Amino acid sequence: MALTKFNYNSFDLTTEASKGLAFNSNANGFETSSAGSMTLIKTLTASSSATLSFVDGSSSVVLDNTYPVYLFKFINMHPSGSSVNFKMNLSTDGGSNYNVTKTTTFFYSSHSQDNSEAQVVYDTGRDLAQGTADAHISNEVGNGNDEGLSGKMYLFNPSSTTFVKHFLSEAQTHHSADLSIVNYLAGYANTTSAVDAVKFLFQSGNIDAGTIKLYGIKDS
């Protein structure tokens, strides 16, 4: 079978710069294709960082009406301190203040390595009722070399000036007491102002290591 080599300089994609190339069954084998529904906007990597913050219009971050849904992915978030909660908060003034009023609910399911504990708990101590404090995403994360958390959080229509802003997250944690815990946070920012910044942090100490990726999800 003969191999055909392509000279990339021979492809003129100027008029289709916002699209991609896809293979098809035609003689030339190519067609243009639209980008996927999920677009990577920004990646932040912690290195003994107090917080990781995504602010609309800063450092190429987009957090406006470009997308109706935004997705944050947490990858191997590792705290400097042991048994610390991972949290988030929202801002309506470009990150000057993270104190948006929120009502949330929080529950988790846990299972220990030695099989001595298995439970599902609605944690009333980690929810908010019209509170401005940081909202819990995950509880008591361990800081051992093999410990930490990974997960995701959705933020819906943050640029709306008509409706409250809904959010929900799911995080899998290696608890400091050697438990596997899946944590669920859901709630709304009770404001009709546009949310234009989000920060993530551990309740004390730094984010020793880890990556957070922000994606925009377009209309279907």
N, CA and C of each residue as an Amber inpcrd file, in Angstrom:
protein
   660
   0.8430000  -1.1830000   0.0000000   0.0000000   0.0000000   0.0000000
   0.8840000   1.2390000   0.0000000   0.6120000   2.1680000  -0.8870000
   1.4040000   3.3930000  -0.9950000   1.0360000   4.3580000   0.1140000
   2.0300000   5.0790000   0.6040000   1.8100000   6.1000000   1.6120000
   1.8710000   7.4710000   0.9550000   0.9300000   8.3070000   1.2990000
   0.9030000   9.6590000   0.7570000   1.3540000  10.6320000   1.8270000
   2.3130000  11.4900000   1.4780000   2.8140000  12.4930000   2.4080000
   2.2200000  13.8560000   2.0550000   1.8780000  14.6250000   3.0970000
   1.2880000  15.9450000   2.8910000   2.2670000  17.0230000   3.3390000
   2.3130000  18.0750000   2.5640000   3.0630000  19.2650000   2.9350000
   2.0980000  20.2150000   3.6180000   2.2940000  20.4420000   4.9270000
   1.3370000  21.2560000   5.6740000   1.2450000  22.6820000   5.1330000
   2.3090000  23.1710000   4.5030000   2.2830000  24.5220000   3.9490000
   1.3180000  24.6420000   2.7740000   0.8820000  23.5060000   2.2320000
  -0.0080000  23.5580000   1.0780000  -1.4650000  23.7270000   1.4730000
  -1.7780000  23.6590000   2.7730000  -3.1550000  23.8110000   3.2250000
  -3.4340000  25.2760000   3.5460000  -4.4060000  25.8390000   2.8810000
  -4.8260000  27.2120000   3.1560000  -6.1210000  27.1700000   3.9540000
  -6.0150000  27.4410000   5.2640000  -7.1780000  27.3530000   6.1510000
  -7.6220000  28.7340000   6.6290000  -7.1740000  29.7770000   5.9300000
  -7.4460000  31.1380000   6.3960000  -8.9340000  31.3990000   6.5760000
  -9.7330000  30.9790000   5.6240000 -11.1620000  31.2720000   5.6920000
 -11.8980000  30.3590000   6.6680000 -11.2300000  29.3300000   7.1350000
 -11.8610000  28.3920000   8.0680000 -11.0500000  28.3110000   9.3560000
 -10.4580000  29.4350000   9.7300000  -9.5160000  29.4040000  10.8510000
 -10.1720000  29.0080000  12.1660000 -11.4760000  29.2290000  12.2850000
 -12.1540000  28.8960000  13.5370000 -12.6850000  27.4680000  13.5560000
 -12.4120000  26.7270000  12.4990000 -12.8920000  25.3550000  12.4100000
 -11.7200000  24.3880000  12.3670000 -12.0320000  23.1000000  12.4480000
 -11.0030000  22.0820000  12.3960000 -11.1230000  21.2530000  11.1450000
 -10.1360000  20.3870000  10.9360000 -10.1670000  19.4510000   9.8200000
 -10.6110000  18.0840000  10.3100000 -11.4500000  17.4510000   9.5310000
 -11.9070000  16.1010000   9.8380000 -11.7750000  15.2410000   8.5890000
 -11.5920000  13.9460000   8.7880000 -11.5050000  13.0210000   7.6700000
 -12.9050000  12.5500000   7.2680000 -13.0750000  12.3170000   5.9700000
 -14.3120000  11.7220000   5.4820000 -13.9880000  10.7340000   4.3750000
 -15.0010000  10.2240000   3.7010000 -14.8080000   9.1830000   2.6830000
 -14.6750000   9.7480000   1.2710000 -14.6260000  11.0690000   1.1400000
 -14.4750000  11.6640000  -0.1800000 -13.0740000  11.4420000  -0.7350000
 -12.9100000  11.7850000  -1.9940000 -11.6400000  11.5430000  -2.6630000
 -10.4930000  12.2850000  -1.9840000 -10.7480000  13.5340000  -1.5620000
  -9.6710000  14.2860000  -0.9160000  -9.5280000  13.9600000   0.5670000
 -10.5290000  13.3100000   1.1300000 -10.4250000  12.8140000   2.5030000
 -10.6390000  13.8190000   3.5990000 -10.9280000  15.1100000   3.2810000
 -11.0330000  16.1260000   4.3180000 -12.3560000  16.8860000   4.2280000
 -12.7600000  17.3900000   5.3910000 -13.8530000  18.3430000   5.4550000
 -13.6190000  19.2160000   6.6810000 -14.2470000  20.3780000   6.7160000
 -14.1380000  21.2080000   7.9100000 -15.1570000  20.7540000   8.9270000
 -14.8120000  20.9190000  10.1880000 -15.7190000  20.5140000  11.2600000
 -15.7170000  21.5840000  12.3330000 -16.8500000  21.7610000  12.9640000
 -16.9610000  22.7560000  14.0270000 -16.2770000  22.2480000  15.2840000
 -15.8660000  23.1940000  16.1100000 -15.2490000  22.8310000  17.3840000
 -16.2550000  22.1150000  18.2710000 -15.7460000  21.3440000  19.2350000
 -16.6080000  20.6190000  20.1440000 -17.3860000  21.5550000  21.0490000
 -18.3200000  20.9940000  21.7890000 -19.1920000  21.8170000  22.6260000
 -18.4710000  22.3400000  23.8630000 -17.3350000  21.7290000  24.2360000
 -16.6080000  22.1420000  25.4320000 -15.2590000  22.7240000  25.0340000
 -14.9940000  23.9570000  25.4450000 -13.7770000  24.6590000  25.0650000
 -12.9400000  24.9600000  26.2980000 -11.6790000  24.5640000  26.2770000
 -10.7710000  24.8850000  27.3800000 -10.4460000  26.3730000  27.3360000
 -10.7050000  27.0620000  28.4340000 -10.4640000  28.4980000  28.5210000
  -9.1530000  28.8010000  29.2320000  -8.9340000  28.1770000  30.3760000
  -7.7660000  28.5270000  31.1880000  -7.3720000  27.3680000  32.0920000
  -6.0700000  27.1740000  32.2560000  -5.5270000  26.1810000  33.1770000
  -4.6780000  26.8940000  34.2170000  -4.9550000  26.6660000  35.4880000
  -4.1430000  27.2070000  36.5750000  -3.5150000  26.0490000  37.3360000
  -2.2300000  26.1500000  37.5980000  -1.4980000  25.1200000  38.3280000
  -0.9490000  25.7050000  39.6120000  -1.2590000  25.0580000  40.7180000
  -0.8390000  25.5610000  42.0240000   0.5930000  25.1530000  42.3370000
   1.2670000  26.0200000  43.0510000   2.5840000  25.7230000  43.6080000
   2.7030000  26.5220000  44.8980000   2.2800000  25.8960000  45.9900000
   2.1930000  26.5870000  47.2880000   1.3920000  27.8780000  47.1550000
   0.2230000  27.7770000  46.5290000  -0.6270000  28.9320000  46.2490000
  -1.7020000  29.0720000  47.3190000  -1.9120000  30.2950000  47.7840000
  -2.9630000  30.5270000  48.7720000  -4.3360000  30.2660000  48.1690000
  -4.5420000  30.7330000  46.9340000  -5.7990000  30.5240000  46.2220000
  -5.5040000  30.3500000  44.7420000  -6.4670000  29.7930000  44.0230000
  -6.4770000  29.8240000  42.5680000  -7.7660000  30.5270000  42.1590000
  -7.6380000  31.6230000  41.4180000  -8.7950000  32.4550000  41.0920000
  -8.9250000  32.6440000  39.5930000 -10.1690000  32.5900000  39.1230000
 -10.4940000  32.8280000  37.7210000 -11.3210000  34.1090000  37.6580000
 -10.7580000  35.1440000  37.0500000 -11.3940000  36.4560000  36.9960000
 -11.6420000  36.8150000  35.5360000 -12.8840000  37.0910000  35.2080000
 -13.2460000  37.4280000  33.8300000 -12.4230000  38.6180000  33.3280000
 -11.8390000  38.4600000  32.1360000 -11.0640000  39.5370000  31.5350000
  -9.6370000  39.6360000  32.0120000  -9.2310000  38.7770000  32.9430000
  -7.8750000  38.7960000  33.4680000  -7.1470000  37.5240000  33.0540000
  -5.9540000  37.6780000  32.5040000  -5.1140000  36.5330000  32.1280000
  -5.8510000  35.5620000  31.2070000  -6.5580000  36.1150000  30.2330000
  -7.2600000  35.3470000  29.1950000  -8.4400000  34.5460000  29.7250000
  -8.9210000  34.8730000  30.9020000 -10.0820000  34.1770000  31.4580000
 -11.3590000  34.7640000  30.8690000 -12.2660000  33.8880000  30.4670000
 -13.6000000  34.2760000  30.0040000 -14.6170000  33.7110000  30.9930000
 -15.4160000  34.5840000  31.5810000 -16.4610000  34.1610000  32.5170000
 -17.6120000  35.1470000  32.3820000 -18.2230000  35.1430000  31.1930000
 -19.2830000  36.1010000  30.8900000 -20.3730000  35.4110000  30.0900000
 -21.0690000  36.1380000  29.2340000 -22.1700000  35.5380000  28.4780000
 -21.7180000  34.8000000  27.2260000 -20.4120000  34.5920000  27.0810000
 -19.9070000  33.8060000  25.9450000 -20.4540000  32.3840000  25.9920000
 -20.5490000  31.8180000  27.2030000 -21.0610000  30.4570000  27.3810000
 -22.1600000  30.4650000  28.4400000 -23.1820000  29.6160000  28.2860000
 -24.2330000  29.5320000  29.2990000 -23.8400000  28.6720000  30.4950000
 -22.8390000  27.7980000  30.3000000 -22.3960000  26.9020000  31.3710000
 -20.8720000  26.9120000  31.4140000 -20.3300000  26.9710000  32.6230000
 -18.8850000  26.8890000  32.8190000 -18.5800000  25.6850000  33.7130000
 -17.4920000  24.9960000  33.3960000 -17.1000000  23.7940000  34.1200000
 -15.6680000  23.9570000  34.6210000 -15.4860000  23.7460000  35.9190000
 -14.1540000  23.7290000  36.5290000 -13.8030000  22.2810000  36.8590000
 -12.6110000  21.8520000  36.4690000 -12.1440000  20.5080000  36.8000000
 -10.9540000  20.6040000  37.7440000 -11.0530000  19.9070000  38.8800000
  -9.9880000  19.8760000  39.8860000  -9.1900000  18.5870000  39.6910000
  -7.8930000  18.6930000  39.5380000  -7.0600000  17.5250000  39.2530000
  -5.9560000  17.4390000  40.2970000  -6.0300000  16.4140000  41.1500000
  -5.0120000  16.1330000  42.1670000  -4.6770000  17.3620000  43.0150000
  -5.7050000  17.9340000  43.6250000  -5.4950000  19.0670000  44.5170000
  -4.9170000  18.5650000  45.8440000  -3.7630000  19.0950000  46.2010000
  -3.0260000  18.5990000  47.3680000  -2.7730000  19.7540000  48.3330000
  -3.2590000  19.6390000  49.5760000  -3.0840000  20.7330000  50.5320000
  -1.7400000  20.6640000  51.2520000  -1.3080000  21.8140000  51.7670000
  -0.1000000  21.8120000  52.5880000  -0.4030000  21.3180000  53.9930000
  -1.6150000  21.5770000  54.4810000  -2.0150000  21.1250000  55.8070000
  -2.8670000  19.8700000  55.7210000  -2.9390000  19.1480000  56.8130000
  -3.7110000  17.9040000  56.8350000  -5.1160000  18.1440000  57.3600000
  -6.0690000  17.3770000  56.8310000  -7.4620000  17.4160000  57.2830000
  -8.0620000  18.8140000  57.1260000  -7.9190000  19.3610000  55.9030000
  -8.4480000  20.6980000  55.6210000  -9.5300000  20.6050000  54.5540000
 -10.5050000  21.4950000  54.6460000 -11.6110000  21.5080000  53.7020000
 -11.2400000  22.3130000  52.4540000 -11.7050000  21.8260000  51.3060000
 -11.5230000  22.5430000  50.0420000 -12.7870000  23.3430000  49.7820000
 -12.6380000  24.6360000  49.4220000 -13.7770000  25.5340000  49.3550000
 -13.7300000  26.4080000  48.1080000 -14.8200000  27.1370000  47.8990000
 -14.8830000  28.1050000  46.8030000 -15.7450000  29.2810000  47.2230000
 -15.5490000  30.3970000  46.4960000 -16.4360000  31.5420000  46.6840000
 -16.5300000  32.3090000  45.3750000 -17.5010000  33.2020000  45.3110000
 -17.8310000  33.9150000  44.0820000 -17.7360000  35.4180000  44.2990000
 -17.5220000  36.1330000  43.1890000 -17.4070000  37.5790000  43.2420000
 -18.2580000  38.2130000  42.1520000 -18.7700000  39.3980000  42.4450000
 -19.5100000  40.1790000  41.4430000 -18.8020000  41.4960000  41.1140000
 -17.5850000  41.6720000  41.6380000 -16.8580000  42.9200000  41.4050000
 -15.4370000  42.6700000  40.9080000 -15.3060000  41.6760000  40.0370000
 -14.0090000  41.4180000  39.4230000 -12.9650000  40.8660000  40.3620000
 -13.3790000  40.2140000  41.4310000 -12.4420000  39.5880000  42.3470000
 -11.9600000  40.4780000  43.4770000 -12.5010000  41.6870000  43.5930000
 -12.1210000  42.5430000  44.7220000 -12.6470000  41.9740000  46.0370000
 -13.8510000  41.3990000  45.9800000 -14.4550000  40.7770000  47.1590000
 -15.0980000  39.4530000  46.7510000 -14.8540000  38.4250000  47.5390000
 -15.4970000  37.1270000  47.3310000 -16.4540000  36.8970000  48.5000000
 -17.6460000  37.4320000  48.3720000 -18.5920000  37.4000000  49.4930000
 -20.0430000  37.3850000  49.0100000 -20.3010000  36.7160000  47.9080000
 -21.6620000  36.6440000  47.3850000 -22.5370000  35.8140000  48.3290000
 -23.7500000  36.2630000  48.5620000 -24.6930000  35.5260000  49.4040000
 -25.1080000  34.2280000  48.7230000 -24.9870000  33.1060000  49.4710000
 -25.2440000  31.7870000  48.9010000 -26.1190000  30.9580000  49.8340000
 -26.9670000  30.1420000  49.2420000 -27.6730000  29.0960000  49.9770000
 -27.2840000  27.7640000  49.3530000 -26.7720000  26.8450000  50.1810000
 -26.2030000  25.5970000  49.6620000 -26.6780000  24.3940000  50.4670000
 -26.4580000  23.2350000  49.8890000 -26.6500000  21.9630000  50.5900000
 -25.4150000  21.1110000  50.3530000 -25.0570000  20.2970000  51.3350000
 -23.8200000  19.5150000  51.2510000 -24.0400000  18.1320000  51.8640000
 -23.6870000  17.0960000  51.1150000 -23.7300000  15.7480000  51.6810000
 -22.5970000  14.9230000  51.0980000 -22.2960000  13.7920000  51.7460000
 -21.1870000  12.9550000  51.2790000 -21.4560000  11.4940000  51.5790000
 -20.7410000  10.6580000  50.8530000 -20.7350000   9.2190000  51.0830000
 -19.2960000   8.8050000  51.3250000 -19.0660000   7.9850000  52.3600000
 -17.6970000   7.6050000  52.7140000 -17.5610000   6.0970000  52.9170000
 -16.3400000   5.6110000  52.6890000 -16.0110000   4.2060000  52.9020000
 -14.5420000   4.1210000  53.2780000 -14.2440000   3.4610000  54.3750000
 -12.8720000   3.3940000  54.8710000 -12.0950000   2.2620000  54.2260000
 -10.7650000   2.4130000  54.2280000  -9.9030000   1.3800000  53.6450000
 -10.0310000   0.0480000  54.3660000 -10.2440000   0.0880000  55.6800000
 -10.3450000  -1.1660000  56.4340000 -11.7780000  -1.6880000  56.5280000
 -12.6990000  -1.0450000  55.7790000 -14.0980000  -1.4780000  55.7030000
 -14.8500000  -1.3100000  57.0230000 -14.3160000  -0.5050000  57.9340000
 -14.9800000  -0.3160000  59.2300000 -16.0450000   0.7700000  59.1880000
 -16.0350000   1.5880000  58.1360000 -17.0040000   2.6780000  58.0340000
 -17.5540000   2.7590000  56.6240000 -18.8660000   2.8650000  56.5350000
 -19.5380000   3.0940000  55.2580000 -20.8370000   3.8170000  55.5630000
 -20.9800000   5.0430000  55.0320000 -22.1510000   5.8300000  55.3930000
 -22.4370000   6.9060000  54.3590000 -23.6640000   7.3950000  54.4060000
 -24.0800000   8.5570000  53.6310000 -24.5910000   9.5880000  54.6300000
 -24.0760000  10.8250000  54.5340000 -24.3530000  11.8340000  55.5510000
 -24.7670000  13.1460000  54.8970000 -25.8920000  13.7200000  55.3610000
 -26.1900000  15.1120000  55.0400000 -25.5510000  15.9500000  56.1340000
 -24.5910000  16.7880000  55.7720000 -23.7690000  17.5110000  56.7300000
 -24.2990000  18.9320000  56.9080000 -25.1040000  19.1400000  57.9290000
 -25.7070000  20.4570000  58.1550000 -24.6760000  21.5010000  58.5710000
 -23.5300000  21.0530000  59.0670000 -22.5100000  21.9990000  59.4900000
 -21.7050000  22.5740000  58.3410000 -21.9210000  22.0330000  57.1300000
 -21.1430000  22.5030000  55.9900000 -22.0290000  23.0570000  54.8730000
 -23.2510000  23.4150000  55.2200000 -24.0820000  24.1090000  54.2380000
 -24.2440000  25.5730000  54.6570000 -24.8230000  26.3540000  53.7880000
 -25.0060000  27.7790000  54.0440000 -26.4670000  28.1410000  53.8490000
 -26.9710000  29.0430000  54.6940000 -28.3190000  29.5960000  54.5520000
 -28.1890000  31.1040000  54.4750000 -28.1660000  31.6220000  53.2560000
 -27.9570000  33.0540000  53.0290000 -26.6550000  33.5220000  53.6720000
 -25.6050000  32.7440000  53.4490000 -24.3050000  33.0700000  54.0090000
 -23.3480000  33.5790000  52.9390000 -22.3600000  34.3170000  53.3550000
 -21.3630000  34.8550000  52.4310000 -20.0110000  34.1600000  52.5620000
 -19.9100000  33.2090000  53.4790000 -18.6430000  32.5090000  53.6950000
 -18.3130000  31.6070000  52.5100000 -17.0900000  31.1020000  52.4900000
 -16.6870000  30.1570000  51.4490000 -17.5350000  28.8820000  51.5470000
 -17.9190000  28.3460000  50.4160000 -18.7490000  27.1440000  50.3750000
 -17.8750000  25.9030000  50.3070000 -18.2480000  24.8800000  51.0550000
 -17.4900000  23.6270000  51.1020000 -17.6610000  22.8290000  49.8100000
 -16.5580000  22.3950000  49.2410000 -16.5690000  21.4580000  48.1250000
 -16.1950000  20.0640000  48.5980000 -15.2310000  19.9860000  49.5120000
 -14.7710000  18.6920000  50.0060000 -14.2640000  18.8480000  51.4320000
 -14.4590000  17.8100000  52.2560000 -14.1050000  17.9290000  53.6590000
 -12.8770000  17.1010000  54.0380000 -12.0440000  17.6960000  54.8790000
 -10.9350000  17.0380000  55.5730000 -10.0240000  16.2580000  54.6180000
  -9.4650000  16.9740000  53.6770000  -8.5670000  16.3780000  52.6850000
  -7.2160000  16.0910000  53.3340000  -6.6710000  14.9180000  53.0820000
  -5.3730000  14.5600000  53.6290000  -4.2340000  15.1580000  52.8080000
  -3.0700000  15.3230000  53.4600000  -1.9080000  15.8750000  52.7650000
  -0.7570000  14.8810000  52.6620000  -1.0500000  13.5880000  52.8600000
  -0.0200000  12.5850000  52.6120000   0.4140000  12.5990000  51.1550000
   1.5490000  12.0010000  50.8690000   2.0740000  12.0360000  49.5020000
   1.0970000  11.4750000  48.4820000   0.2330000  10.5370000  48.9150000
  -0.7060000   9.9080000  47.9850000  -2.1310000  10.4180000  48.1720000
  -2.3100000  11.4950000  48.9270000  -3.6500000  11.9790000  49.2500000
  -3.9840000  13.2470000  48.4660000  -5.2390000  13.6610000  48.5370000
  -5.6980000  14.8500000  47.8300000  -7.1240000  14.6630000  47.3540000
  -7.5190000  15.4670000  46.3500000  -8.8710000  15.3430000  45.8070000
  -8.8760000  15.6830000  44.3260000  -9.8670000  15.1560000  43.6330000
 -10.1450000  15.5050000  42.2390000 -11.6510000  15.6140000  42.0880000
 -12.0940000  16.4430000  41.1410000 -13.5370000  16.6000000  40.9710000
 -13.8780000  17.6620000  39.9470000 -15.0930000  18.1930000  40.0830000
 -15.5770000  19.1650000  39.1010000 -16.6520000  20.0390000  39.7250000
 -16.8420000  21.2220000  39.1280000 -17.9220000  22.1110000  39.5440000
 -18.5030000  22.8140000  38.3220000 -19.8400000  22.8220000  38.2320000
 -20.5470000  23.5380000  37.1750000 -21.0780000  24.8580000  37.7210000
 -20.9640000  25.9110000  36.9090000 -21.5580000  27.2050000  37.2180000
 -22.4250000  27.6050000  36.0370000 -23.7200000  27.8770000  36.3080000
 -24.6900000  28.0770000  35.2430000 -25.0190000  29.5580000  35.0620000
 -24.8710000  30.0140000  33.8240000 -25.2790000  31.3550000  33.4040000
 -24.8370000  32.4470000  34.3860000 -23.5320000  32.5320000  34.6500000
 -23.0670000  33.4860000  35.6670000 -23.2810000  34.9430000  35.2850000
 -23.4510000  35.2360000  33.9920000 -23.5840000  36.6260000  33.5650000
 -25.0170000  37.1420000  33.6470000 -25.9600000  36.3020000  34.0340000
 -27.3580000  36.7260000  34.0980000 -27.5490000  37.8670000  35.1030000
 -28.3220000  38.8540000  34.6870000 -28.7080000  39.9240000  35.6150000
 -30.2000000  39.8430000  35.9430000 -30.7800000  38.6650000  35.6610000
 -32.1970000  38.4200000  35.9490000 -32.3800000  37.3480000  37.0070000
 -31.5920000  36.2690000  36.9070000 -31.7820000  35.1010000  37.7650000
 -30.6190000  34.9240000  38.7400000 -30.8700000  34.1310000  39.8020000
 -29.7890000  33.7040000  40.6790000 -28.8630000  32.7760000  39.8870000
 -27.6760000  32.4930000  40.4270000 -26.6680000  31.6940000  39.7240000
 -26.5340000  30.3360000  40.4010000 -26.9180000  29.2810000  39.6960000
 -26.8530000  27.9340000  40.2530000 -25.4610000  27.3320000  40.0500000
 -25.0620000  26.4980000  40.9980000 -23.7930000  25.7770000  40.8750000
 -23.9330000  24.4280000  41.5680000 -23.1300000  23.4880000  41.1330000
 -23.0720000  22.1820000  41.7970000 -21.7070000  21.5690000  41.5550000
 -21.2390000  20.7980000  42.5290000 -19.9220000  20.1780000  42.4050000
 -19.9540000  18.7550000  42.9450000 -18.9850000  17.9850000  42.4830000
 -18.7550000  16.6190000  42.9540000 -17.2510000  16.4330000  43.0850000
 -16.7950000  15.9610000  44.2260000 -15.3580000  15.8050000  44.4490000
 -15.0780000  14.4900000  45.1640000 -14.1040000  13.7590000  44.6600000
 -13.6420000  12.5300000  45.3010000 -12.3900000  12.8580000  46.1050000
 -12.4240000  12.4840000  47.3810000 -11.3680000  12.8670000  48.3130000
 -10.7290000  11.6560000  48.9670000  -9.4020000  11.7060000  49.1050000
  -8.6970000  10.8020000  50.0130000  -8.6290000  11.5120000  51.3550000
  -9.5210000  11.1150000  52.2400000  -9.6490000  11.7340000  53.5520000
  -8.4010000  11.4740000  54.3840000  -8.1280000  12.3780000  55.3160000
  -6.9370000  12.2420000  56.1620000  -6.9670000  10.9920000  57.0300000
  -8.1570000  10.4130000  57.2660000  -8.2730000   9.1820000  58.0620000
  -8.3840000   7.9470000  57.1710000  -7.8600000   8.0340000  55.9600000
  -7.8550000   6.9170000  55.0010000  -9.2620000   6.4420000  54.6550000
 -10.0790000   7.4140000  54.2700000 -11.4170000   7.1390000  53.7680000
 -11.5010000   7.6130000  52.3200000 -12.2910000   6.8940000  51.5300000
 -12.7100000   7.4160000  50.2310000 -14.0340000   8.1380000  50.4550000
 -14.0530000   9.4350000  50.1330000 -15.2610000  10.2300000  50.3360000
 -15.6220000  10.9170000  49.0380000 -16.8760000  10.7570000  48.5990000
 -17.3750000  11.5450000  47.4810000 -18.2960000  12.6150000  48.0610000
 -17.9680000  13.8790000  47.7590000 -18.6470000  15.0340000  48.3350000
 -19.5150000  15.7110000  47.2820000 -20.7020000  16.1420000  47.6920000
 -21.6260000  16.8110000  46.7770000 -22.0390000  18.1570000  47.3590000
 -21.7940000  19.2050000  46.6010000 -22.2410000  20.5470000  46.9530000
 -23.2020000  21.0230000  45.8730000 -24.2870000  21.6670000  46.2740000
 -25.1940000  22.3030000  45.3260000 -25.7820000  23.5360000  45.9870000
 -26.0760000  24.5320000  45.1670000 -26.6630000  25.7330000  45.7280000
 -26.8200000  26.8220000  44.6900000 -27.1220000  28.0130000  45.1730000
 -27.2450000  29.1510000  44.2730000 -26.6780000  30.3960000  44.9430000
 -26.1080000  31.2610000  44.1060000 -25.6930000  32.5820000  44.5470000
 -26.9120000  33.4790000  44.4340000 -27.3700000  33.9720000  45.5640000
 -28.6340000  34.6960000  45.6130000 -28.4080000  36.1710000  45.2530000
 -28.0770000  36.3860000  43.9840000 -27.8360000  37.7320000  43.4880000
 -28.2510000  37.8040000  42.0280000 -28.7440000  38.9670000  41.6190000
 -29.0290000  39.1870000  40.2010000 -27.9040000  39.9620000  39.5310000
 -26.8190000  40.2120000  40.2520000 -25.6230000  40.7820000  39.6390000
 -24.8410000  39.6720000  38.9520000 -24.1320000  40.0040000  37.8960000
 -23.3290000  39.0180000  37.1840000 -22.1680000  38.5520000  38.0510000
 -21.9830000  37.2490000  38.1310000 -20.8050000  36.6780000  38.7920000
 -19.6650000  36.6650000  37.7810000 -18.5520000  37.3220000  38.1160000
 -17.4650000  37.4470000  37.1490000 -16.1200000  36.9420000  37.6650000
 -16.1180000  36.2670000  38.8180000 -14.8770000  35.7040000  39.3320000
 -15.1960000  34.5740000  40.3030000 -14.3300000  33.5540000  40.3110000
 -14.4740000  32.4030000  41.2030000 -13.1020000  32.0820000  41.7840000
 -13.0410000  31.8430000  43.0830000 -11.7730000  31.4470000  43.6880000
 -11.9310000  30.1070000  44.4120000 -10.8170000  29.3720000  44.4730000
 -10.7660000  28.0810000  45.1410000  -9.6060000  28.1140000  46.1410000
  -9.8090000  27.4510000  47.2720000  -8.8050000  27.4850000  48.3290000
  -9.0400000  26.3530000  49.3140000  -8.0220000  26.0430000  50.1040000
  -8.2030000  25.2120000  51.2810000  -8.4540000  26.1240000  52.4780000
  -9.1710000  25.6220000  53.4750000  -9.5930000  26.4730000  54.5870000
  -8.4130000  27.0470000  55.3520000  -7.2750000  26.3540000  55.3260000
  -6.0560000  26.8800000  55.9390000  -4.8650000  26.3220000  55.1700000
  -3.7610000  27.0150000  55.2740000  -2.5810000  26.6020000  54.5230000
  -2.7440000  26.8910000  53.0410000  -1.8330000  26.3630000  52.2530000
  -1.8080000  26.6170000  50.8190000  -2.2970000  25.4220000  50.0120000
  -2.5440000  25.6850000  48.7460000  -2.7120000  24.5970000  47.7760000
  -1.3000000  24.2090000  47.3650000  -0.8190000  23.1380000  47.9300000
   0.5710000  22.7280000  47.7190000   0.8310000  22.3930000  46.2510000
  -0.1180000  21.7070000  45.6220000  -0.0050000  21.3260000  44.2090000
  -1.3990000  21.0190000  43.6910000  -1.5190000  20.9420000  42.3750000
  -2.8000000  20.6150000  41.7590000  -3.1070000  21.5370000  40.5990000
  -4.0680000  21.1350000  39.7950000  -4.4390000  21.8740000  38.5920000
  -5.9460000  22.0640000  38.5520000  -6.3670000  23.2640000  38.1650000
  -7.7830000  23.5130000  37.9130000  -7.9230000  24.0100000  36.4850000
  -8.8090000  23.3740000  35.7310000  -9.0760000  23.7590000  34.3510000
 -10.4760000  24.3400000  34.2430000 -10.5880000  25.4520000  33.5170000
 -11.8890000  26.0930000  33.2780000 -12.2940000  25.8640000  31.8260000
 -13.5090000  25.3430000  31.6430000 -14.0550000  25.0970000  30.3210000
 -15.3450000  25.9000000  30.1510000 -15.6150000  26.3260000  28.9240000
 -16.9010000  26.8830000  28.5570000 -17.6800000  25.8590000  27.7530000
 -18.9570000  25.7080000  28.0530000 -19.8140000  24.7500000  27.3490000
 -20.8710000  25.5280000  26.6000000 -20.8780000  25.3930000  25.2730000
 -21.7870000  26.1810000  24.4490000 -23.1800000  25.5650000  24.3930000
 -24.1250000  26.3100000  23.8650000 -25.4830000  25.8020000  23.7000000
 -25.4790000  24.6040000  22.7810000 -26.3580000  23.6440000  23.0560000
 -26.4580000  22.4470000  22.2110000 -27.2270000  22.7660000  20.9440000
